[in-house]
Amino acid sequence: MFKEFKEFAMRGNVLDMAVGFIIGAAFGKIITSLVSDILMPPFGRILGKVDFSNLFINISGKHYDSLAAAKAQGAATINYGMFLNNIIDFLIVAFAIFLLVRMVNHWKPKPVAAPSTKECPYCATQIPLAATRCPNCTSEIR
């Protein structure tokens, strides 16, 4: 059983997938930091000094000045600001992955289609591969 597992784990596809997963997780952390620490603060300032991570709807009935205060009291909240941050995270990661896949697809060689015609040895015109007689010069093809 160990030998079978080792063969499975050493296949190229499994190792590629594992490396991709690890790099993707690290890339996700970088994008989360980019969104929450670099993009959203200026965007919130432009919109009137709004901290998106602190936007919430309180459904507990009491008033709280901040999300941290509501969480400290155990209040039920809908944290739509964090949801907006996560949507922006997702869009940036999805776009970056799209660009990466597009770039890798450009590196792959284009598949060459198998020829469907051959040249008649007598008149040099193109004829189907299965032809036994040339339609142009009527010569018999072997």
C-alpha positions as CSV (number, residue, x, y, z in Angstrom):
1,M,0.0,0.0,0.0
2,F,2.9,2.4,0.8
3,K,4.5,1.6,-2.6
4,E,1.2,2.4,-4.4
5,F,0.8,5.7,-2.5
6,K,4.4,6.6,-3.3
7,E,3.8,6.0,-7.0
8,F,0.6,8.1,-6.8
9,A,2.2,10.9,-5.0
10,M,5.2,11.0,-7.3
11,R,3.2,11.4,-10.5
12,G,3.8,14.8,-12.1
13,N,0.1,15.9,-11.9
14,V,-0.2,15.4,-8.2
15,L,3.1,17.2,-7.4
16,D,2.1,20.1,-9.8
17,M,-1.3,20.3,-8.1
18,A,0.3,20.4,-4.6
19,V,2.8,23.1,-5.6
20,G,0.0,25.1,-7.2
21,F,-2.1,24.8,-4.1
22,I,0.7,26.0,-1.8
23,I,1.6,28.9,-4.0
24,G,-2.1,29.8,-4.4
25,A,-2.6,29.9,-0.6
26,A,0.4,32.2,-0.2
27,F,-0.8,34.3,-3.2
28,G,-4.2,34.6,-1.5
29,K,-2.6,36.1,1.6
30,I,-0.7,38.6,-0.5
31,I,-3.9,39.6,-2.3
32,T,-5.9,39.9,1.0
33,S,-3.2,42.2,2.4
34,L,-3.2,44.2,-0.9
35,V,-6.9,44.7,-0.7
36,S,-7.3,45.4,3.0
37,D,-4.1,47.3,3.6
38,I,-3.4,49.2,0.3
39,L,-6.5,49.4,-1.9
40,M,-9.4,49.8,0.5
41,P,-8.0,52.6,2.8
42,P,-7.6,55.2,0.0
43,F,-10.9,54.0,-1.6
44,G,-12.6,54.5,1.8
45,R,-11.1,57.9,2.2
46,I,-12.3,59.0,-1.2
47,L,-15.8,57.8,-0.2
48,G,-15.8,59.9,3.0
49,K,-13.4,58.3,5.4
50,V,-15.2,54.9,5.4
51,D,-13.4,51.9,6.9
52,F,-14.9,49.0,4.9
53,S,-13.9,46.4,7.4
54,N,-16.0,48.2,10.0
55,L,-19.2,48.4,8.0
56,F,-22.0,46.3,9.6
57,I,-25.7,46.1,10.2
58,N,-26.6,45.5,13.8
59,I,-29.6,43.1,14.1
60,S,-29.5,42.7,17.9
61,G,-31.6,45.9,18.5
62,K,-28.9,47.8,20.6
63,H,-26.7,50.5,19.2
64,Y,-22.9,50.0,18.9
65,D,-20.4,52.5,17.6
66,S,-18.1,49.9,16.0
67,L,-18.0,46.4,14.8
68,A,-15.5,45.6,17.5
69,A,-17.8,46.9,20.2
70,A,-20.7,44.8,18.8
71,K,-18.6,41.7,18.7
72,A,-17.3,42.3,22.2
73,Q,-20.9,42.3,23.5
74,G,-21.8,39.3,21.4
75,A,-24.3,41.2,19.3
76,A,-25.7,39.6,16.1
77,T,-24.3,41.6,13.1
78,I,-24.2,41.4,9.3
79,N,-20.7,42.3,8.3
80,Y,-21.2,43.6,4.8
81,G,-17.9,45.6,4.8
82,M,-15.9,42.4,5.2
83,F,-18.0,40.8,2.5
84,L,-17.1,43.6,0.1
85,N,-13.4,43.2,1.0
86,N,-13.7,39.4,0.3
87,I,-15.5,40.1,-3.1
88,I,-12.7,42.4,-4.1
89,D,-10.1,39.8,-3.0
90,F,-11.8,37.2,-5.1
91,L,-12.0,39.4,-8.2
92,I,-8.3,40.3,-8.0
93,V,-7.2,36.6,-7.4
94,A,-9.5,35.4,-10.3
95,F,-8.2,38.1,-12.6
96,A,-4.6,37.2,-11.7
97,I,-5.2,33.5,-12.3
98,F,-6.9,34.3,-15.6
99,L,-3.8,36.2,-16.7
100,L,-1.5,33.4,-15.5
101,V,-3.5,30.7,-17.4
102,R,-3.6,32.9,-20.5
103,M,0.1,33.4,-20.4
104,V,0.8,29.6,-19.9
105,N,-1.6,28.8,-22.8
106,H,0.5,31.1,-25.1
107,W,3.6,29.1,-24.1
108,K,2.1,25.8,-25.2
109,P,2.8,24.8,-28.7
110,K,-0.2,24.9,-31.0
111,P,-1.4,21.4,-32.0
112,V,-0.6,20.6,-35.7
113,A,-3.5,19.1,-37.5
114,A,-2.8,15.9,-39.4
115,P,-2.8,16.4,-43.2
116,S,-6.0,15.5,-44.9
117,T,-4.6,15.7,-48.5
118,K,-1.7,14.5,-50.5
119,E,-0.1,15.6,-53.7
120,C,-0.8,13.8,-56.9
121,P,2.6,12.5,-58.2
122,Y,1.5,13.1,-61.9
123,C,-0.2,16.6,-61.9
124,A,0.9,18.0,-58.4
125,T,-2.6,18.9,-57.3
126,Q,-3.9,18.3,-53.8
127,I,-6.2,15.2,-53.5
128,P,-7.8,13.5,-50.5
129,L,-5.6,10.9,-48.7
130,A,-8.0,8.1,-49.4
131,A,-8.2,8.8,-53.2
132,T,-7.1,6.1,-55.5
133,R,-7.5,8.1,-58.7
134,C,-6.7,11.8,-59.2
135,P,-9.9,13.8,-60.1
136,N,-7.9,16.2,-62.2
137,C,-5.6,14.1,-64.3
138,T,-7.5,10.8,-63.7
139,S,-4.2,9.0,-63.0
140,E,-4.3,6.0,-60.8
141,I,-2.7,6.6,-57.4
142,R,-1.1,3.8,-55.4
